[in-house]
């Protein structure tokens, strides 16, 4: 399930993923949130909180990350954090990983 994280500036797409990946959530929440931000702003940012591991068929990947000016991934998954750090050179923007306990710090960083 993907839900919008409220109370951030509208140039930031802030999403919280919990549980299993769901294609409908990607198409009905992730894509429209990105499109809405892009209509208002030339440069947009992403805060993506993951409480669970992505499935093998997760639709959120490097292609989706490439459209952002800055990304913060909030997760306690060491494997996800490691993968992001390993592939960060392929993503043409600044990216940081925060543990879930530091969500407020992640919100501050993405808003700078």
C-alpha positions as CSV (number, residue, x, y, z in Angstrom):
1,X,0.0,0.0,0.0
2,X,1.3,3.5,-0.9
3,X,-0.1,6.6,0.9
4,X,0.7,10.3,0.6
5,X,2.6,11.8,3.5
6,X,0.9,15.1,4.2
7,X,2.2,18.5,5.2
8,X,5.2,18.9,2.9
9,X,5.7,21.6,0.2
10,X,3.9,20.7,-3.0
11,X,7.2,20.4,-5.0
12,X,7.9,17.3,-2.8
13,X,6.2,14.0,-3.6
14,X,6.1,12.3,-0.2
15,X,5.0,8.7,-0.1
16,X,4.8,6.0,2.5
17,X,4.9,2.3,1.3
18,X,3.9,-0.4,3.7
19,X,3.0,-4.0,3.1
20,X,3.0,-5.6,-0.3
21,X,3.6,-3.8,-3.6
22,X,0.4,-3.1,-5.4
23,X,0.2,-2.2,-9.1
24,X,-2.9,-0.2,-8.5
25,X,-1.2,1.9,-5.9
26,X,1.6,2.7,-8.3
27,X,-0.8,3.7,-11.1
28,X,-3.3,5.5,-8.9
29,X,-1.1,7.2,-6.2
30,X,2.6,7.3,-7.2
31,X,2.1,8.4,-10.9
32,X,-0.6,11.0,-10.3
33,X,1.3,12.5,-7.3
34,X,4.4,12.9,-9.6
35,X,2.4,14.3,-12.5
36,X,0.6,16.8,-10.2
37,X,3.9,18.1,-8.8
38,X,5.4,18.3,-12.3
39,X,2.5,20.5,-13.5
40,X,3.3,23.0,-10.8
41,X,7.1,22.8,-10.6
42,X,10.0,22.4,-13.0
43,X,12.0,20.6,-10.4
44,X,10.5,18.1,-8.0
45,X,11.7,16.0,-5.1
46,X,10.8,12.6,-3.7
47,X,10.6,11.4,-0.1
48,X,9.9,7.7,-0.2
49,X,9.4,5.9,3.1
50,X,9.5,2.1,2.9
51,X,8.4,0.0,5.9
52,X,8.8,-3.3,3.9
53,X,11.0,-4.8,1.3
54,X,10.1,-4.2,-2.3
55,X,8.8,-7.2,-4.2
56,X,10.6,-8.5,-7.3
57,X,7.9,-6.9,-9.4
58,X,8.1,-3.4,-7.7
59,X,7.4,-0.7,-10.3
60,X,9.4,2.0,-8.4
61,X,12.9,1.8,-9.6
62,X,15.8,3.7,-11.2
63,X,13.7,4.9,-14.1
64,X,11.2,6.6,-11.7
65,X,14.0,8.1,-9.6
66,X,15.6,9.7,-12.6
67,X,13.0,12.5,-12.9
68,X,13.7,14.0,-9.5
69,X,16.0,16.8,-8.4
70,X,16.6,15.3,-5.0
71,X,15.5,12.0,-3.4
72,X,15.4,10.7,0.2
73,X,14.7,7.1,0.9
74,X,13.6,6.4,4.4
75,X,13.9,2.7,5.4
76,X,15.3,0.4,8.0
77,X,16.2,-2.2,5.3
78,X,19.9,-2.6,5.1
79,X,19.6,-4.4,1.7
80,X,17.5,-1.6,0.2
81,X,19.9,1.1,1.5
82,X,22.9,-0.8,0.2
83,X,21.3,-1.2,-3.2
84,X,20.5,2.5,-3.4
85,X,24.0,3.5,-2.4
86,X,25.4,1.0,-5.0
87,X,23.4,2.4,-7.8
88,X,23.3,6.0,-6.8
89,X,25.9,6.9,-9.4
90,X,23.2,6.0,-12.1
91,X,20.7,8.4,-10.6
92,X,21.2,12.0,-11.9
93,X,20.3,13.7,-8.6
94,X,21.3,13.9,-5.0
95,X,20.1,11.0,-3.0
96,X,20.3,10.1,0.7
97,X,19.0,7.2,2.8
98,X,17.7,7.7,6.3
99,X,16.5,5.2,8.9
100,X,12.8,5.4,9.8
101,X,13.7,6.8,13.2
102,X,15.1,9.8,11.4
103,X,12.0,10.6,9.3
104,X,11.8,14.2,10.6
105,X,15.5,14.7,9.6
106,X,14.7,13.3,6.1
107,X,11.8,15.7,5.8
108,X,14.1,18.6,6.7
109,X,16.8,17.5,4.2
110,X,14.4,17.0,1.3
111,X,12.9,20.5,2.0
112,X,16.2,22.4,2.0
